[in-house]
Amino acid sequence: MLIIDAHLDLAWNALQFNRDLLQSVYTLRTREARLEGAGRGQNTVSFPELRRGRVALCFGTVLARVNPFGSPEIDYGSPAQAFAAARGHLLYYHALAQQGHIRLIRNRTQLDAHMREWELFDESAQVTSITPPTGVIVSMECADPILNPAQVPDWYDAGLRAIGPAHYGQNRYVGGTGTASGFNDAGLELLRVMERAGMLLDVTHLSDEAFWEAMGFYEGALIASHHNCRALVPHQRQLSDEQIRALVARDAVIGAAFDVWMLIPEWSFRRVSNRAASIATVAEHIDHVCQLAGDSLHAGIGSDLDGGFGREASPYDLDTIADVQKIAEALSARNFDEDDIANVLHGNWLRVLRRVLKEN
């Protein structure tokens, strides 16, 4: 079954970790065998594995933050530096598209043609069929690279279609994970300009205060690209049941993340093995969203695989991103029928994108 994954830090991995994602996952692991650091030699994502896993479309991020005292692979000393890094991420996707390795999806016409090609491929079941390229919707995680709100239309023209204003901590516009602060004046103006431009608002990483401000202020379409459930894993990074119900009321989709620390309580990189989390655990979070919604129309996949970690912090029964296909079996075990599973794997994200993207 086809998959749409709403959160993959592809450009960040390619440029900050120097991973040639056109190579196989196993080639990249071999190249990194002697490197130290989270996820090194344990990566799970590359374009061959995306195609093998029938990931027809993904949201590929641009990611940079302003923090002169932060982590060198993600933080920069000034907005200008963060802008340049994020534009580099965006240009990486443009370069891959120019070479024919991916398709950048900017509008509904392109989306429909791309998905129809994948559907025909999926239905053909011919071993000799050539797998289509993966489509990419470009999204931004952390709005720090936007020099000022008036610049949003320029980012839109360059191909950006979704913005998650927050990440961890406080940034130039809003409080994120680990804070109790909302949007500042520039952040509220950012939301106004995003709405006029037709951007998707990604509420992922917003503080609770900022989440509720956004729900009351933003009238455009919104999503939660990679979030799990606070009722199962108590942490501010997760969505509370009240937040999930509010998103459902706005016809939003919530992408289930595969980070082990977001799947099971009290997990630690150093102290606890990932053996306690499986792909069935991801299905448990998806099921919780569906039970609150009363249907299967608001849950999706937002794997976040290789988002600063690798196999060591992913479900133990996942080797590469192609194993996301196992979600279908895990959901079937929870009495999801075929239509429900199709909704979760791709149909719900497709519905949102068709509603939001302009025709041409």
N, C-alpha and C positions, 0 to 999 in steps of 0.2 A: 504494500500500500504506500502511496506517496506521502511524503512528510514535508511540512513547512516548519522550520525551526526559527523562532523569533529572536534568538540572541546568540551570536557567535562573534567573538573578537578576532576575526580573521586578519585584518590589517595590522592590528596590534601584535599578534603573533608573528606575522611576516616581517615587520619592520623593527620592533623592539626586541624580539627573540631570534631574529634572523633565520626564520623557518621558510624554506621554499615550499609553499603549500601545494605546488604542482607535483611534488614527489610523494611517494607512499608514506604513510605513517611509520612504517617499519624502517624505511631509509632514514627518516628524520630521527627516529630513536637511536639508530646506530651512530649517526653523526653527533648526537648529544650524550653518548654513553659516559663520557668522562667529565661532563659539565655538572656543576653543583647548582642547586636552587630548586624551588618548588616547581614540580612538573617536568623538570629536565629529564630527557630520556623516557618520559612517560606520556608523551602527547597522544592525543586520540583523534585529532581532526586534520584532514587534508582533503583536497578536492577529489582525488580518486576515491577516498572513503565516503565522501558525501554522495558521489554518484552511485557507488555500490549500495549505499543505504537508501537509495531513492529519495534523497533530500532534494526535491525539485526546486525549492526556493528557501532562502534564509534571509534574515536580517543581519547584515554585516555591519559591525560598528566602526565608528571613529571614536577614539578615546584618548583624551589628554586632560590633565588637571593643572591648576595653578597652585603650587605649594613649593616654595623655594627650599623647604626643609624636608620634603617627602621622599618618595622612592624614585630613583633615577629612571626607571623604565616606564613611569607613568606621569610623574610630576615635573613641572617646569617653573622657572622663576618668574615668569611674567605672562600676561595674556597674549602678547605677540608670539612668544615661543609656543604656547599651547595652540594658538591658531595655526602656526606653521606646521606643527606636528600633526594636528588633525587634518589639515589640508593634504599633508603627505599620505595619510591613511586613505583619504578620499581618492587621491590620484592613483594609489595602488589598485583600487577597484577599477578605475578608468583604464589603467594599463592592461589589466587582465581582460577586460571587455574588448579592448582594441585588438588583443591577441586571439580572441575567440574562446578563451578559457571559461568565461562566465558571461552572463547577460545582466546588464544593469537594467532594472525595471523601474521606470519613471512614471508610467501612466497605465490606465486600465486596459487600453488596447494591447500594449506590450504584455501585460500580465496575462490576459486571456489567451493570446497566441502562444505564449510560453507554456502555460499550464496545459493547453490543449495538446501541444507536442509531447509533453511528458505523459499525459493520459493515454495518448495513442501508443507511445512506447511501452507503458506499463501494461496495456491491454494486449500488445502483440505477442509477448512471451517468446520472442524469437531470440535465440542465443546470439545470432549474428547481428541483431539490431545495434546501432550505434547509440550509446547513451547520450541524451542531450546534455548541454552544459547546465550547471546549477545557476538559477537566477538569484540575484542579490538586490534586496531593498536596503539602501544605506540608511542607517540610524546613528544617532549620536548618544553616547553615554557620558553624561556630565556636560553641561552647557558652557563651561569655562572657556572653550575656544571661540565662542561667539563674542567678538570684541564689544559689541553693543547690540541691543535688540533690533535696531534698524537694519542690521546686517542679515537677519533671518532670510529675507527674500533672495539674497545673493547665494546663501547656502542652498536654498530650495532650487534655484536655477542650476546650481552645480550638481544636483542629484540627490540631496538629502531629503528624506521623506518622513522621518520620525525623530523626535528629540526627547530624551530623558534628562531633564534639567539637573538631576542630582546624582551623586555617587556617595562614597563614604565621607562623612564629615561635612563641614560647612564649606560652601564655595561662593563664587561671586554673585550668585543669584538666589540661593535657597539652601536650607538645611537638609542634609541627607541622613543616611544611616548613622546612628550614634549621636544624633543631635535632637534637640527639642525646639528648633526654630523653624519658622515658616519662610515665605517668600519676602524678599525686600522689595523696594519700589521698582528697581530694575528688573527683578524677577517677574513681577506682575505685568510689567510692560512687555517682557519677553513672551508671556502667555498670550497677551493681546495680539502681538505681531504674528506669533505662531498660528493662532486661530484664523487670522485674515489670510495667511499664506496657504492654509489647508494642510498644515503639518499634523501628524499624529502626535499626541502627547503621551509619553511613556511615564507612568507614575512610579515605576520601579526605583527604589532607593530613596524616595521622598520620606522625610520624617513624618510621623503621624500628623503633626500640625500642618505641614505643607500638603500632605495628602488631602486633608479635608478642605484646606483653602482652594486647592486645585479643583476639587469636585464641585465647589460652589461657584468658582470663578470662570472656569474654562468650559465653553459651550461646544467646542469642537469634539472630534472623535478622540477617544483615549484607549490605551491598552496598558497591561502590566506584563511586560515582555518576559521577565524571568523572576517568578515569585512562587514561594510555597506557602504553607498554611500555619499560622501562629497557633492554632488549636492543637496541632500535632508536634510542632517544634517551637516552644515559646521563645521568641526573640523579636525585637523591633523590626528586623530585616524582613520578617514574614508578614503576610496579610492577616489581619484579624477577620473573624467571621463577619463583623459589621462592615469592614472595608470590602470584603468579597461581595456581600449583598449589594452594596452601593455600586460597585463596578458592574454587576449583573444588570442592575436597573438601568445602566447607561449602555447596555449591549456591548460591553467590553469583553475582551478575551484575556485570560490569565495563563501565561506560559509556565509550565512546570520546569523548575531548574534541577539539574543533576548533581549539584554540589552536595557532597555527603553531609557537611555541617548544616545544610538547610533541609536535609531529609530526616535526620535523627537527632534527638536532643543530646547535648553535652558531648559532642564529638570534638576531638582535638587532633590536629595534624601530628603531634608528637606522641600522644599517649594512647590513642585508640585506633584500632585497625578499621578499615572500611568494610570488613566482612559483615558488619551489622546492617549495611544498606545494600539493597538490590534494586533492580529495575522494578520489581513489584512494589518497593517502597515509594518510588515515583508515582506508580499507579494509585497508591493509597492517597497521596495528596491530590491527584487529579480527581479521584472519586469524591473526596471531601468537597471540592469545589462544585462538582456536579450535584451532589446531594443538597447543598445549600441553594443552588440555582434551580433545582427541580428538573433539570434537563442536561443534555450534553453539549449545549451551545456556547459555553463560556470558558471552556478549558482547552488548552493547547500545549504545545511543546515550546520551551524557551531554554534549551539545554544548558547554555553557558559553559559547555565543555571547553577545556583549555583556557578558561578564564582566570589564569594565574595558578592553575593546578593541572594535574594530569590524572592518570589511572589511579594513583595512590589516594586521591580524594574524590573519586567517582564511584558509582555503584560497583561492587566487586565483580559482577557478572557482565560488565561492559569492558570490551577491549578497545574498540574504536567507535566512532560515531555511527557507523553502520549498524551497531547493535541497538540503537534506538528503536529499530524495527520490533524488538522484543516487547515494546510497550503494548503492541496489539494483543499478544498472548496474555500479558498481565491484566489488561482490561477485560479481555474475554473471560478470564477466571473470576472477575468481579461482575459477571453477567451483563457486560456491555455488548450490545448487538453490533453487527457490522456497520450499520449507519452511524451509531454512536462513536465507534472507533474511528471511522473516517472523519467525523466532525473534529475529534480531538487531534488527529494526526495532521490534518491539513484543512479541512472544510471550514472551520471557524475562522482561522486566519485569512483564508481566501475571502470569506464573506466581508470581513472588516476592510480588507484592502480594496475589494471591488466597490465598497461603499465610499471609501475615502479618496482613492486615486482619481484624478481627473481623466477624462476619456482620452485626451491626446496631450 
